[in-house]
Amino acid sequence: MRLLLASVIVVFNFAVANWALSVDMGPPAPFKLGVTVQLVTWQNDPWVQFATVSPEGRAFRAGMRSGDLIKRVSNVPIYNIEQFDHEIEQAAPTGVVLIQYRRLEGATYTDGQAEILASIPANMPAPTASTFKLGVNTEVVTLAGAPWVRFKLVSKYSRAAKAGILPGDLVLSINNQKVYSNEGYDANYAAAVASGSIRILFRRTTGKETKDYEINIPVTY
């Protein structure tokens, strides 16, 4: 009697397992950047431009903003909206969408690049100052009678270390906002994270030589 009961249980479990594997999950959810685009003319050439970038979308979290001009998607030059849509659709199944863009700043411009992981859910919260860490500790020191914020510790393999920051570097500004205290550093850093890009101007003294450096760290997952 016991042997018969055991056989029935085994057959039942096998049938359930096969049924679960055969369930049709349907097509995957479409890949969304959280943007709208438009065609514009800049320097007599056609460009596809981000008209809107949703703060909750993948593009915003990768550092792109409204007004950015799209140069390439997966290294393919972009000249019209249909081509942009096609290249995004082709790139999404590979797992990584690489977008190169140009940001206008008055009469000048800067070029940027963003890698968007298709595996990251579109509804994942945007990074904040508490979740996006540079891997540094700061301290306030007095030099020539003035307060300075100095990087006291820089963790190995951290974002700051990869960007070239060293212990002892003095912080001049974050996103063009001058820094004089730890509280000011924290406030400016939080605002920079929210903007999608952290631009730090710092000063380094090596022996008798003093130089200023600027780095840009995109706020991405």
N, C-alpha and C positions, 0 to 999 in steps of 0.2 A: 504493500500500500504506500509506503514511504517512497519507494523507487518511482512509482507511477506519478505521485504528486510532484516530485522533483523534475520529471520529464516535462510535465505540463508547464511548470514555471519557466523552464529554459526556452521552450517553444514560444511562449507568450512574450518574453523579453526580446527574443530575436525578431519577432514580428513588429514590436514597437520600435526597435532600432531602425529597421528598414523603412518603416513608415516615416520616421523623422527625417531620414536622409533624403527622401524623395519629395519633401515639401518645396514648392516653387516659391522662392522669395521675391520674385519679380525683378525688374531691371534696377540697377543701382541708381541712387539719387543723383540728379544732375549736379555737376560741379559749378558752384557759384562763387564769383569773386566779391560780390556785393558792390558792384559799380554800374554806372551808366556811362556810355561813351558818345562822343560826337566828333565829326570831322571838322577840322579848322585849318587855317592857312597861317604858317609862321615862316618868315623869311622866304616867301614866295613858294614854299613847298607844302604839300598836303600832309597833315599829321592827324592821327587819331588821339584824342585827348579824353582823359577822365573828366566827365562832366560832373558826376557826383561819386563820392566814395563813402559808403556807409560805415560808421564807427564800429559796427558789429560784424563787418565783413572781413574776409580773408585778406583782401588787398590793403585795407587800413592797417591791420595788424602786421602786415609785411612792410609797412612804412610808406606806402603810396598815398597820395593826397589828390583832392580835386584840383584840376588844372595841370597835372602832370601830363607830359606828352609821351606817347608810347613809341619807343624806338624799335624794339625787337621782342618777339616771343619765341623762346627756344632757339635763339640766334637767327630767326627769320625776320628780315625787315618788314615793318608793317606800314602799309600805305592807305588802307581803307578799312571800314568797319567789318565788312564781310570777311576779309582776310584775318582780322583780329579774332573774330568769333571762331573761325575755322581752326586757327592755330591753338587757341585755348582748348577747344574740343579735342584736338589731336594730342595735346600735351597731358591733359588730365589723367588718362589711363596709365601713363608712365609713372605716376606717383609724385612728380615734381614739375611745377610750372615755373619756368624761368622768364622773368619779365625785366627788360632793360628800359629805363625811362629817363626823361629829361625834365628837370624842374626849373622853371623860370623864376628868377629873383631880380626883379627890376630889369635892368639892361643886360644882366648876366644870367648864366644858367649853370647848373651842376647836373652831372649824370649820376644815376643810381641804378642799382640792380637788386632784385628781390627774388628769393627762392620760396615759392609757396608750396608747402607739402599738401598734396591732395588728401592725405590720410588724416589731417587735422580737421575735426568737425567744424562746420561753418558757424555753429552757435557757441563755440568755445569763447569764454570771456576774454576780452582784450587784456594784454599785459598791463600791470600797474607797477608803481614804484616798489611795492611790497613783493611782487612776484618776479619782476625782471631785475636781476641783480648784476652789478658789475664785478663783484668779488673784491671789494676794497673796504678799508677802514680809513677814516679821515681824522685829523686832529687840527686844532688851531694853534699856530705858533706866532710869535712876534719877531719880525725881522725889520731892522732899521726903524723901530718904533711903530710899525704898522702891523695889523693882524693879517695873517694869511691862512688859508686852508691848505693843508698838506696831506698827500696820500701817505698814510703811515704804514699800512700793510696792503699788499696786492697778492691775491691768491694765485698760485701757479695754475695755469690752464684756464683762468677765468677770462671773461670778456675783456676786462681791462688789460690783463696781461697780453692777450692776443692782439689788442689794439696798440700796444707799445708803451703803456703806462708803467712806470717804475716807482717803488717806494722812494719818498723824498721829493717827488714832483709837486710843484705848487700849482694850485688851481687858480686860474685867472678868471675864467667865465664858463658858464654852461648855457649854450644856445644864446650867446651874446649878453647874458645876464651876469654881472659881476658877482663874485662870491667873497664874503668876508667872514663868515661864521659857519659852523656846522648846520645850524638851523637854515641859513640861507642856501647852503649846498643842498640840503634835503628838499627844500621847497622848489629850487630850480631844477633839481633832478626829476622830481615828480612831474613838473610841468613839461620837461623834455620827453619823458616816457610817454605822456599823454599825446604829445605832438607826433610821435612815431619815429623820431630821430634824435639822438643825443650827440651834440657837437661840443666837445670839451677843448678849451684852449688852456694849455698849461705851460709852466716854465721849469726848465731843468738846468741845473748847474753842475758841470763836470770840471773839476779842477778850477781853473780861472775863467772858463768859458761858460756863458749863460745863453741859452737859446729858448725861444718860444715855439711850441708845437701845437698843431690842431689835429684832432681826430674826429671821425664821425662814426657812430655806432648805430646801425638801424635797429629799431625795436621790433624784433621778430621772435617767433617761437623757435 
